[in-house]
Amino acid sequence: EGESAQYIANMHNNYWCGFKYFSFDGDESKITASARGSGTGKLVVSTKRGEDILSEISVSPSKDISSSSAPLNVSQGVYPLYFTYVGDGAIDFFDFTIA
């Protein structure tokens, strides 16, 4: 349907989403996430919900889609990634990249 964007809408404090599975070679050092909304807080990235935190990406209020990056601490292996929003307000979570 045309150029419609796919995203996870209206994430509030402690809402989470997960993506399976990613193969890491241990050289990855940064993760970038794109979001918009009224939220002020962070996206906590982990391999298990509430455990094994790999990164915390800052989120600031924005009417437009904006990206933020943070260091990524992940060892070699295959893992799911869980993103938990921790903060005030709500965000729309669009995408993420790993480098």
Backbone torsions as a table, in degrees:
resi	resn	phi	psi	omega
1	GLU	NA	79.3	175.2
2	GLY	62.1	-137.6	-175.0
3	GLU	-110.8	35.2	-177.0
4	SER	-69.7	143.0	179.7
5	ALA	-89.9	140.2	175.6
6	GLN	-103.2	130.8	-179.2
7	TYR	-159.6	169.1	176.9
8	ILE	-98.5	115.7	-172.1
9	ALA	-94.1	147.0	165.7
10	ASN	62.0	46.2	176.1
11	MET	-77.0	122.8	177.8
12	HIS	-104.6	177.7	-179.6
13	ASN	-49.2	127.8	178.9
14	ASN	70.5	9.0	170.6
15	TYR	-74.1	147.5	-177.7
16	TRP	-139.3	160.8	173.0
17	CYS	-143.7	154.5	-178.2
18	GLY	-132.6	151.1	178.8
19	PHE	-133.2	132.7	-178.4
20	LYS	-122.8	147.8	-22.3
21	TYR	-116.3	155.5	-178.7
22	PHE	-126.6	137.1	178.2
23	SER	-98.5	120.5	-179.0
24	PHE	-109.3	138.2	177.6
25	ASP	-99.4	-0.4	178.1
26	GLY	92.5	-6.2	179.9
27	ASP	-93.2	-7.8	-178.8
28	GLU	-69.6	134.7	-176.2
29	SER	-132.7	-4.2	-176.3
30	LYS	-146.0	144.2	173.3
31	ILE	-128.5	139.1	-179.7
32	THR	-125.1	133.9	179.1
33	ALA	-125.2	146.2	178.6
34	SER	-113.9	133.0	-178.4
35	ALA	-153.1	170.3	171.5
36	ARG	-149.4	165.1	176.0
37	GLY	133.8	-169.4	-177.0
38	SER	-89.9	0.1	-172.3
39	GLY	-70.1	140.8	170.4
40	THR	-126.9	116.5	-178.6
41	GLY	168.4	-132.9	-177.8
42	LYS	-154.2	156.5	168.7
43	LEU	-101.4	117.7	178.6
44	VAL	-92.4	123.5	-177.5
45	VAL	-104.3	128.1	-177.9
46	SER	-145.5	167.3	176.1
47	THR	-95.8	-12.7	174.1
48	LYS	-138.2	142.8	-179.7
49	ARG	-58.7	119.2	177.5
50	GLY	78.6	1.5	-178.8
51	GLU	-137.1	168.2	174.1
52	ASP	51.2	56.0	-177.9
53	ILE	-68.6	127.2	-179.5
54	LEU	-100.1	-29.2	-175.4
55	SER	-166.7	160.2	172.9
56	GLU	-134.2	114.5	-175.7
57	ILE	-101.5	122.7	-179.8
58	SER	-67.4	142.6	177.7
59	VAL	-126.2	131.3	177.9
60	SER	-124.4	154.0	179.3
61	PRO	-58.8	137.9	178.7
62	SER	-161.0	132.9	175.1
63	LYS	-77.0	-26.2	178.5
64	ASP	-102.1	160.3	176.4
65	ILE	-66.7	126.5	177.7
66	SER	-131.1	154.6	-177.7
67	SER	-113.7	145.1	174.2
68	SER	-134.0	147.7	-179.4
69	SER	-121.3	158.8	176.7
70	ALA	-154.0	156.8	175.0
71	PRO	-60.7	147.1	178.9
72	LEU	-119.3	125.5	-179.4
73	ASN	-112.3	92.3	-177.1
74	VAL	-134.1	139.9	178.0
75	SER	-96.3	168.3	-179.0
76	GLN	-60.5	138.4	178.0
77	GLY	148.7	-175.9	179.4
78	VAL	-114.6	122.9	-174.6
79	TYR	-140.6	154.6	164.5
80	PRO	-81.2	161.5	173.5
81	LEU	-121.9	130.7	177.2
82	TYR	-114.4	134.4	178.4
83	PHE	-115.3	119.5	178.7
84	THR	-115.6	123.8	176.6
85	TYR	-83.1	127.6	178.2
86	VAL	-125.5	112.5	179.9
87	GLY	161.9	-169.4	179.3
88	ASP	-95.8	159.9	179.1
89	GLY	71.8	-158.4	-177.9
90	ALA	-142.0	153.8	178.2
91	ILE	-130.4	156.1	166.3
92	ASP	-104.0	122.2	-176.1
93	PHE	-99.0	119.6	-173.4
94	PHE	-97.6	-53.1	-176.2
95	ASP	-164.3	176.1	175.0
96	PHE	-149.3	155.0	175.8
97	THR	-134.6	151.0	-179.7
98	ILE	-122.9	133.0	179.7
99	ALA	-134.9	NA	NA
